[in-house]
Structure formats: C-alpha cells, structure tokens
Amino acid sequence: MSGHDNNSDTTATKLSDLSLDPSAKTFVSRAAAETSVPSGMPQPTQEDNTRAPSIAPSDIDFNASPPTAVVNKTSVKTSSTAPSHVLAPTPVTTPATAPPAPRSITPASKSASPMPSKKAAATAAADNGTEEDTVDQETLTEFFGKEHINVLFIGHVDAGKSTMGGRILEATGMIDKRTLEKIEREAREAGRESWYLSWALDTNVEERAKGKTVEVGRAYFETDTRRYTILDAPGHKAYVPNMIGGAAQADVAVLVISARKGEFETGFERGGQTREHAVLAKNSGVNKLVVVINKMDDPTVNWSKERYDECVEKLSPFLKSNRYNLKGDVVFMPVSGYTGANIKSKVDPKDCDWYSGPTLLERLDTIHMTDRKLNAPFRMPISEKYKDMGTIVVGKIEAGSIKKGAHVLMMPNAVKVEIAALFSEQEEEIPMAGVGDNVRLRLRGVEEDDIMTGFVLCSLKHPVHAVTKFEAALGVLDHKNIISAGYNAVLHVHTAIEEITLSAMVHLIDKKTGRKSKRPPQFLKKGQQGVVVIETGGLLCVETFADSPQMGRFALRDEGRTIAIGKITKLYGVESSAAEGQAGAA
C-alpha cells in the first residue's frame, strides 16, 4: 500500500508542476485541415479522400425549408497525389449505390461550350493562386460590434414603403435636420410636400417626378443592437425584375399594406403586387416577414381595429398557403409611416388603445437570424457595377468572408481579380467583411465593361459552377396556357437575369404523395409541379439547391408576371468537366 501511495504522490507532484489552465478553451480539431502523412508511408489516394455520395431525395417537397447547414459545408482538400483541380463534393443527384463522382472547380458547361478558354483560365487561376484566409465569427463580431441585417421593404405601389424608410432614417438619426429640411423644401417647391420623406430614398429625377420607386433604393441605419441596410423595392409591376434583385440580397422582409379604403383591395386582388411580392420574397429565401398595416392615421381608417382585423384575416390564409410560418416567422402590426407612430415610438393610446405590441424597430431587433458560418467558400453575386476611381461592384456576401488584398475569381468569365478596397454601407473603408454583409468592392484586374449584373465573385480554390443546362423542380403558379418542351421565359436567379428554354419534361410530381411519374408529361399547367430540363442562352453561375439554397432557387417570368418558381436539382456538364480535368492532368 505504501508503494502505491508513493506512486500516487509522485504522479500528483508531476501534474502539479505542469502549467495547466483550468479555464482554457476546449481544443477543436480542424476537420478541413490537410492530413499529414510521413514520406515513408503510402500517400492517400484521391479515392480515399472522396466523400460518400449524398442520397438523392425520392421526391421534391416545395414546402420543405432549405437545409440549415448548407453554407457551412466543409470543403475537402485533395491529397498531394490527386489533381489540384478536383474536389470531393458530389452532386446531390448521384445515387447512393453509384461511385462518387469528383466535382470540378472549373466552370461546368456542355461539351459544346463556346468558352473552353475560360474553363482553362479558371483552372490556371485556381492552381496559381493562394487560398484566402478565413476570418472567424469572433473576429468579425469584435471588429463590427453589431450583427448586420438586410431589410427589404415590399408591397403594392403607393403603400408607403419609401415614406416609411425615410421616417426610419429620420427616427434613428441617419438624416440630420438640415438635410431633412432641404429635402422638404425641394418637395414643397415641386408641389409634392407630402412626399418629402420618400425622397430620402427616391433620389433620381424620374422617381421624384412620378412618385414611384424604380431602382432598389439603399440606405443604412443603426439601433442599439444591430446594423441594418434598407432595400426599398419598387412596387410597380413594371419594375418587378428590380424587386427580385433586391429580394436576393435580403434577410428580412417588411410587407407594407395600405389600410386606406380601396388601396388594400387593389393591392391584394389577383394581379396586385402584394401577392406577387410576398411569393417572390419567400422564393428568394426570405422566411422572416413583418406585415405592417400602414396609413392607419388616414381619415378613412382612423386607427380602426375592425379595418386592421379585416386586413389580417385576408392576408393570413394567403401567407400560410405560400409556406410562411405564421406562428414563428410572421408578425402583424399597425403603423403610420407618415407620422412615425409605432415605428420607433409606440402609438399614442388616445389614438389606438387596442394595440400594445412592439414597435417596428423593436420587432426587427428581436428577430432571430439563422446561424451564419464563415467557413464556406466565398460567394458574392454582383448586383451593381460602376466606375469610381476604379471598378466598383456592389453585392451581398452569401457565403464565406473577404478582406482587403485578397485574390478572388470572377465567374463565369474566369478572371482573377484583387480586392483593392472594401466599403461598408456608410461608404467607409473597412479591412474585412463576412457573410450577410452588403458591401462595395473596388476591384483591380478587371474593367467595368467586362462585368455584368449576375456575375459572381468566388473563391479561387472553390469556384462557383457555370453551366448552360440544368435540371430543376418547377412549380407553376399562374399561367393561362400550358407549359411544354420548347417554352421560352426569363429566369431570375440571385441577381442574374437570363433568357431560357424548357428543353425537356422529365417527371410530373404528385403534390399529395410527392411521387414522380415514370413517363415524362406532355405539359405542365397552373398548380402542377414537375421536373424539367432548362437550357440558358449563356453561361450562368448557379449551384444545386441542396448545395446552396441562395444560389439554387429561381423564378420564371413571362408576359410581365411571375409564372413559376423552382429549385435546381442537377447541373449538367459538371461531371464531364471533372473528367476532362483528370484527362488533362494525366
């Protein structure tokens, strides 16, 4: 026993000599780190590093929410013996019994692609470039201090979206008193005194003259807990394509409803933008919705609870039918954008004694956002471009992070560019930005004329796919005729707009059971769902919905209205591009 006690004392003494910090953080290994293998041992092969293929879903559920961890998928590095341009992830359509197909980082396209040199350029740029350093969430939080959220204001024309945005800027101190007085004086001189708040966001001559928003207006405001970018979408049906571009950058939507007698009915009836905007926002991935019943101070309403309840009762079934979660993700509230009641300060009980809920800004501050990870490869679809002491592009970072001096790839033209400078929403230069941020980048290595809206800035090592053909699950919303093979429409995906052709019908999907038909259908009509093959006129930067919901959901428009929504399930040309790369390496 004494010998055992001596051994215990010796062990305790040795442990006490170690400088162990009981408060130290738990060590977490890097799953994506490259495996170190001694040179004398057999090196891992490409097959060893290939992940097991994911199981393809048996059916398409349009009511299913997008994968929560898609943006956070870990990129697997290839071993020293595998070609440097082949990655492990496998397309979601690969059957479970089939061997995993390697994924190419070169832009995927058909064998008859008109841009073979671009594919080679993408491969060369990735091989010669260095991978960008990642910035963890703790660093970004410490640097920025507050979480950033993009808020999209949507609704029918004249519902009061721009006026409400201007009132928010005034209430949060983002417009100084002198500037506001100047805008009010200009509006009075133009005979548009009641429009002065909307002029804070509607800045060009056409918008101010007609009182209609044309482009997606941008503004910035800040509360005690969060930073916000306002995206003021146009409400007129002629400018719905611009609204879709704004929805692609949003995290939260504020659906503005006019309670004024006659205006609510006009916006909500079939063909009104209240319906179309709500559907497009949902299809763009905006699940959080704040429905504000505006103009409650109007003489035809006078803060009437009956009018408010009528609007809520008519909107609720419609939103529920379009997959909005009314209990957790949707909230209704009465406001007056013109007077500012219930925007930042609560409405006076003398005017409205039946509402005691939060104000609009209080609600925005308490919305729970999904976890944003920065480990995914960098992705930023371009929404604007212009010249200002160099080439400037604007967009929302959909995945990963970026910092000044980093080298990235612009797809689909496969041009390697350098981030010369980053600018925040307040036009201040910043050293870094992460997923969710709406930023302006000054690029070096490309001219403004060589960039188009819908191009994507991405990681050198993990470029976005660029294809001309893909398979998609399609749901027809509203179309007076049938849709068959050979049908032409305009496709909207993230910030890109492209003319497409439905080249083939593959399956008809039973909405009740989710089963696919064995034989291809002759056509699709309103209310039906199916799997189709779509071909584009040029290279389009997309991913499958399972890999990246932000880059894999789309809308089809024709004759001035949205006729269908869909999600990409398979990319054609990806496997063949990988095979070409392997053959070239051999």
BAMI-316795 format. One line per 5 residues: number of its first residue (from 1); their letters; for each residue x, y, z of C-alpha. Coordinates in steps of 0.05 Angstrom, whole numbers, plus 5000, padded with zeros to 4 digits. Example, Ala and Ser with C-alpha at 12.3 -4.5 7.8 and 13.67 -1.06 7.14 Angstrom:
<nodes>
1	AS	5246,4910,5156; 5273,4979,5143 $
</nodes>
This chain:
<nodes>
1	MSGHD	5000,5000,5000; 5057,5047,5017; 5088,5036,4948; 5022,5053,4916; 5016,5117,4958 $
6	NNSDT	5086,5137,4937; 5069,5128,4864; 5006,5170,4872; 5046,5225,4907; 5097,5224,4851 $
11	TATKL	5044,5229,4797; 5009,5285,4834; 5075,5323,4841; 5089,5316,4766; 5019,5341,4748 $
16	SDLSL	5025,5400,4795; 5089,5421,4760; 5051,5429,4695; 5021,5498,4680; 4951,5475,4665 $
21	DPSAK	4898,5529,4657; 4831,5502,4681; 4794,5558,4644; 4827,5542,4577; 4782,5531,4517 $
26	TFVSR	4769,5461,4492; 4813,5442,4434; 4774,5432,4370; 4808,5398,4312; 4802,5427,4242 $
31	AAAET	4762,5378,4201; 4784,5411,4137; 4858,5410,4154; 4903,5372,4106; 4924,5305,4133 $
36	SVPSG	4999,5299,4148; 5029,5233,4125; 5103,5214,4135; 5140,5209,4070; 5159,5137,4083 $
41	MPQPT	5086,5115,4087; 5038,5105,4028; 5005,5170,4009; 4929,5175,4009; 4896,5169,3941 $
46	QEDNT	4842,5211,3911; 4792,5155,3924; 4810,5156,3998; 4795,5230,4002; 4728,5226,3965 $
51	RAPSI	4667,5233,4008; 4609,5184,4004; 4556,5210,3956; 4494,5241,3985; 4429,5204,3975 $
56	APSDI	4383,5236,3924; 4314,5254,3951; 4259,5209,3927; 4214,5268,3915; 4213,5344,3914 $
61	DFNAS	4177,5379,3971; 4165,5452,3955; 4141,5463,4027; 4206,5438,4057; 4252,5491,4087 $
66	PPTAV	4322,5497,4058; 4380,5459,4091; 4405,5497,4152; 4478,5479,4145; 4488,5484,4070 $
71	VNKTS	4531,5547,4074; 4574,5514,4127; 4594,5451,4089; 4668,5436,4097; 4709,5436,4034 $
76	VKTSS	4753,5374,4029; 4823,5385,4003; 4854,5336,3955; 4916,5298,3972; 4984,5311,3941 $
81	TAPSH	4973,5255,3891; 4905,5278,3868; 4897,5332,3814; 4895,5400,3847; 4832,5419,3809 $
86	VLAPT	4788,5361,3832; 4746,5367,3895; 4708,5316,3935; 4636,5341,3939; 4589,5301,3895 $
91	PVTTP	4525,5327,3861; 4463,5312,3901; 4433,5272,3844; 4485,5217,3849; 4450,5152,3871 $
96	ATAPP	4472,5121,3937; 4497,5059,3901; 4538,5094,3849; 4611,5112,3860; 4622,5184,3879 $
101	APRSI	4638,5229,3820; 4692,5282,3832; 4670,5354,3827; 4706,5402,3782; 4723,5472,3803 $
106	TPASK	4724,5495,3732; 4661,5527,3704; 4616,5469,3685; 4586,5472,3616; 4565,5428,3558 $
111	SASPM	4619,5398,3514; 4599,5447,3460; 4611,5506,3506; 4633,5569,3469; 4683,5586,3524 $
116	PSKKA	4734,5530,3531; 4789,5580,3543; 4751,5608,3603; 4750,5539,3635; 4824,5533,3626 $
121	AATAA	4834,5602,3654; 4794,5585,3716; 4836,5523,3728; 4901,5561,3719; 4879,5618,3764 $
126	ADNGT	4859,5569,3819; 4924,5529,3813; 4969,5591,3815; 4930,5629,3868; 4934,5623,3943 $
131	EEDTV	4873,5607,3984; 4841,5665,4021; 4850,5668,4096; 4785,5656,4133; 4760,5705,4185 $
136	DQETL	4724,5674,4244; 4659,5699,4274; 4692,5723,4338; 4739,5768,4299; 4682,5798,4258 $
141	TEFFG	4639,5809,4320; 4697,5843,4355; 4710,5886,4294; 4639,5906,4274; 4608,5902,4343 $
146	KEHIN	4537,5891,4318; 4502,5840,4274; 4484,5864,4205; 4416,5851,4173; 4388,5868,4104 $
151	VLFIG	4315,5891,4108; 4273,5891,4045; 4211,5936,4041; 4159,5905,3993; 4086,5916,3976 $
156	HVDAG	4039,5946,3925; 4053,6013,3893; 4036,6073,3937; 4032,6030,4000; 4082,6077,4033 $
161	KSTMG	4147,6038,4030; 4194,6095,4014; 4159,6142,4063; 4167,6091,4118; 4240,6082,4101 $
166	GRILE	4251,6157,4104; 4216,6160,4171; 4261,6105,4199; 4323,6143,4176; 4297,6206,4210 $
171	ATGMI	4278,6169,4274; 4346,6135,4280; 4384,6199,4266; 4413,6177,4200; 4387,6241,4166 $
176	DKRTL	4407,6306,4200; 4357,6361,4210; 4388,6407,4157; 4386,6353,4103; 4314,6336,4120 $
181	EKIER	4293,6410,4116; 4328,6415,4048; 4290,6355,4022; 4224,6381,4050; 4236,6449,4017 $
186	EAREA	4251,6417,3949; 4188,6374,3954; 4146,6436,3971; 4174,6474,3912; 4156,6415,3867 $
191	GRESW	4085,6412,3894; 4100,6345,3928; 4104,6366,4001; 4074,6301,4027; 4127,6261,3990 $
196	YLSWA	4187,6291,4024; 4203,6231,4068; 4203,6184,4008; 4253,6230,3973; 4306,6208,4024 $
201	LDTNV	4307,6141,3987; 4279,6161,3918; 4337,6204,3895; 4335,6206,3819; 4293,6255,3778 $
206	EERAK	4246,6202,3749; 4228,6173,3817; 4215,6241,3848; 4174,6266,3789; 4129,6205,3785 $
211	GKTVE	4128,6188,3859; 4147,6116,3841; 4209,6077,3862; 4245,6048,3801; 4311,6022,3826 $
216	VGRAY	4321,5986,3893; 4337,6044,3940; 4392,6033,3991; 4401,6065,4059; 4433,6049,4125 $
221	FETDT	4411,6056,4197; 4432,6030,4264; 4399,6013,4330; 4429,5996,4398; 4436,5923,4380 $
226	RRYTI	4441,5916,4304; 4462,5948,4239; 4413,5950,4181; 4413,5961,4106; 4346,5983,4078 $
231	LDAPG	4329,5955,4009; 4270,5995,3984; 4238,5954,3928; 4196,5985,3873; 4121,5970,3879 $
236	HKAYV	4100,5980,3807; 4090,5916,3766; 4135,5943,3711; 4195,5941,3758; 4186,5871,3789 $
241	PNMIG	4253,5847,3760; 4287,5901,3801; 4248,5878,3863; 4272,5807,3852; 4344,5831,3852 $
246	GAAQA	4332,5865,3919; 4299,5803,3948; 4360,5762,3931; 4400,5805,3980; 4350,5807,4037 $
251	DVAVL	4348,5772,4105; 4282,5800,4129; 4222,5828,4091; 4174,5883,4113; 4109,5875,4075 $
256	VISAR	4076,5944,4074; 4000,5943,4068; 3958,6005,4058; 3897,6004,4103; 3865,6062,4065 $
261	KGEFE	3797,6045,4037; 3804,6015,3968; 3881,6012,3967; 3886,5947,4006; 3836,5913,3960 $
266	TGFER	3873,5938,3897; 3940,5912,3922; 3913,5845,3946; 3869,5826,3888; 3896,5779,3834 $
271	GGQTR	3949,5816,3795; 3966,5863,3853; 4037,5868,3877; 4021,5850,3949; 4012,5777,3928 $
276	EHAVL	4069,5774,3878; 4119,5808,3924; 4103,5761,3981; 4112,5700,3937; 4177,5725,3906 $
281	AKNSG	4206,5743,3974; 4191,5673,4001; 4221,5640,3939; 4284,5683,3948; 4294,5652,4016 $
286	VNKLV	4265,5707,4059; 4228,5669,4113; 4222,5725,4166; 4164,5772,4149; 4138,5834,4186 $
291	VVINK	4070,5855,4159; 4057,5928,4174; 3987,5954,4164; 4005,6025,4143; 3965,6090,4136 $
296	MDDPT	3925,6074,4199; 3921,6150,4211; 3883,6160,4145; 3814,6192,4154; 3781,6130,4121 $
301	VNWSK	3813,6086,4175; 3825,6129,4237; 3862,6071,4274; 3801,6026,4266; 3812,5957,4297 $
306	ERYDE	3758,5929,4251; 3797,5951,4188; 3862,5924,4217; 3830,5856,4233; 3800,5853,4163 $
311	CVEKL	3868,5862,4131; 3900,5809,4177; 3844,5759,4165; 3851,5764,4089; 3927,5762,4089 $
316	SPFLK	3937,5704,4138; 3909,5647,4094; 3946,5673,4034; 4013,5676,4070; 4002,5607,4100 $
321	SNRYN	3987,5578,4032; 4055,5605,4008; 4093,5568,4063; 4102,5625,4113; 4103,5601,4185 $
326	LKGDV	4050,5647,4216; 4067,5627,4287; 4142,5636,4287; 4163,5677,4227; 4106,5727,4213 $
331	VFMPV	4082,5785,4256; 4028,5837,4242; 4027,5908,4269; 3991,5975,4256; 4034,6035,4238 $
336	SGYTG	4033,6104,4207; 4095,6115,4164; 4079,6188,4153; 4071,6208,4227; 4120,6156,4252 $
341	ANIKS	4070,6124,4300; 4093,6054,4321; 4157,6060,4280; 4206,6076,4336; 4158,6105,4389 $
346	KVDPK	4094,6069,4409; 4028,6095,4383; 3991,6143,4429; 3938,6104,4469; 3889,6160,4455 $
351	DCDWY	3892,6142,4381; 3899,6066,4388; 3883,6034,4455; 3876,5963,4427; 3949,5951,4407 $
356	SGPTL	4003,5941,4458; 4054,5901,4419; 4125,5921,4398; 4143,5977,4351; 4173,5962,4282 $
361	LERLD	4245,5974,4304; 4235,5934,4368; 4209,5876,4326; 4268,5879,4278; 4317,5879,4336 $
366	TIHMT	4287,5815,4365; 4282,5773,4301; 4325,5711,4309; 4370,5701,4249; 4398,5634,4229 $
371	DRKLN	4470,5618,4247; 4518,5646,4197; 4583,5609,4188; 4644,5636,4153; 4678,5570,4136 $
376	APFRM	4645,5562,4068; 4679,5583,4003; 4669,5657,3986; 4608,5675,3944; 4583,5745,3925 $
381	PISEK	4533,5755,3867; 4542,5824,3836; 4480,5869,3838; 4511,5935,3814; 4574,5959,3780 $
386	YKDMG	4602,6028,3763; 4667,6068,3757; 4693,6110,3815; 4769,6116,3816; 4769,6045,3791 $
391	TIVVG	4719,5988,3781; 4666,5984,3837; 4618,5926,3847; 4562,5920,3898; 4531,5858,3928 $
396	KIEAG	4513,5816,3988; 4564,5764,4012; 4525,5699,4010; 4580,5654,4039; 4649,5659,4068 $
401	SIKKG	4688,5723,4082; 4734,5771,4046; 4789,5820,4064; 4827,5875,4031; 4883,5850,3986 $
406	AHVLM	4851,5781,3975; 4851,5750,3906; 4785,5721,3881; 4756,5694,3817; 4702,5728,3777 $
411	MPNAV	4656,5678,3743; 4635,5659,3691; 4689,5696,3653; 4742,5665,3699; 4782,5729,3712 $
416	KVEIA	4827,5732,3773; 4818,5799,3809; 4845,5832,3871; 4803,5866,3925; 4835,5935,3926 $
421	ALFSE	4787,5963,3977; 4723,5946,4016; 4669,5996,4035; 4613,5989,4085; 4541,6014,4079 $
426	QEEEI	4564,6082,4103; 4617,6086,4048; 4672,6077,4100; 4732,6035,4081; 4737,5971,4122 $
431	PMAGV	4791,5916,4124; 4744,5856,4121; 4672,5833,4113; 4634,5768,4124; 4572,5730,4103 $
436	GDNVR	4509,5773,4105; 4545,5839,4095; 4523,5885,4038; 4588,5915,4012; 4621,5954,3956 $
441	LRLRG	4686,5927,3929; 4738,5964,3888; 4770,5912,3842; 4838,5911,3809; 4849,5869,3747 $
446	VEEDD	4783,5878,3711; 4747,5934,3674; 4676,5956,3689; 4655,5940,3617; 4675,5867,3627 $
451	IMTGF	4626,5857,3686; 4552,5843,3683; 4499,5840,3737; 4493,5768,3758; 4567,5753,3754 $
456	VLCSL	4594,5721,3818; 4658,5734,3857; 4681,5669,3888; 4739,5632,3919; 4799,5615,3875 $
461	KHPVH	4803,5545,3902; 4728,5531,3900; 4696,5570,3842; 4621,5571,3832; 4594,5527,3776 $
466	AVTKF	4578,5560,3710; 4530,5519,3667; 4484,5525,3607; 4439,5467,3624; 4409,5441,3689 $
471	EAALG	4351,5400,3717; 4301,5433,3764; 4238,5421,3803; 4186,5470,3778; 4120,5493,3807 $
476	VLDHK	4073,5531,3761; 4039,5589,3798; 3998,5627,3747; 3996,5615,3673; 3936,5618,3627 $
481	NIISA	3965,5568,3578; 4002,5502,3585; 4078,5498,3591; 4112,5446,3547; 4180,5430,3518 $
486	GYNAV	4206,5489,3477; 4174,5541,3522; 4214,5605,3529; 4215,5650,3591; 4260,5696,3631 $
491	LHVHT	4296,5665,3691; 4315,5704,3754; 4366,5670,3799; 4402,5710,3854; 4420,5775,3818 $
496	AIEEI	4424,5744,3748; 4371,5750,3693; 4375,5702,3634; 4330,5680,3577; 4318,5605,3579 $
501	TLSAM	4284,5548,3543; 4250,5489,3576; 4283,5437,3532; 4250,5374,3562; 4197,5350,3611 $
506	VHLID	4224,5295,3656; 4173,5279,3710; 4105,5301,3736; 4104,5306,3812; 4043,5286,3852 $
511	KKTGR	4032,5343,3902; 3999,5297,3953; 4048,5239,3954; 4109,5272,3924; 4119,5214,3876 $
516	KSKRP	4147,5225,3806; 4114,5197,3744; 4153,5144,3705; 4135,5175,3639; 4151,5247,3622 $
521	PQFLK	4089,5292,3620; 4067,5325,3556; 4058,5392,3591; 4050,5428,3658; 3993,5474,3676 $
526	KGQQG	3974,5521,3732; 3981,5488,3800; 4023,5429,3776; 4094,5411,3795; 4145,5374,3753 $
531	VVVIE	4218,5362,3738; 4243,5397,3676; 4308,5409,3639; 4326,5482,3627; 4377,5509,3578 $
536	TGGLL	4404,5580,3581; 4429,5626,3527; 4497,5636,3561; 4537,5612,3620; 4500,5621,3685 $
541	CVETF	4532,5618,3755; 4489,5572,3798; 4492,5514,3847; 4442,5460,3865; 4391,5479,3918 $
546	ADSPQ	4419,5425,3965; 4489,5454,3960; 4470,5527,3966; 4397,5550,3972; 4417,5622,3957 $
551	MGRFA	4447,5601,3890; 4398,5546,3873; 4328,5577,3875; 4297,5615,3818; 4234,5646,3788 $
556	LRDEG	4208,5645,3717; 4172,5706,3689; 4134,5716,3624; 4087,5770,3598; 4101,5815,3657 $
561	RTIAI	4084,5767,3713; 4115,5711,3753; 4091,5644,3725; 4133,5593,3763; 4184,5582,3818 $
566	GKITK	4235,5527,3823; 4298,5499,3852; 4358,5469,3816; 4368,5394,3829; 4423,5375,3780 $
571	LYGVE	4476,5411,3739; 4495,5383,3671; 4567,5384,3649; 4597,5383,3719; 4619,5310,3716 $
576	SSAAE	4645,5316,3645; 4686,5377,3664; 4718,5337,3721; 4734,5280,3673; 4766,5329,3624 $
581	GQAGA	4808,5357,3680; 4832,5288,3701; 4849,5270,3629; 4888,5334,3621; 4927,5321,3686 $
586	A	4944,5251,3663 $
</nodes>
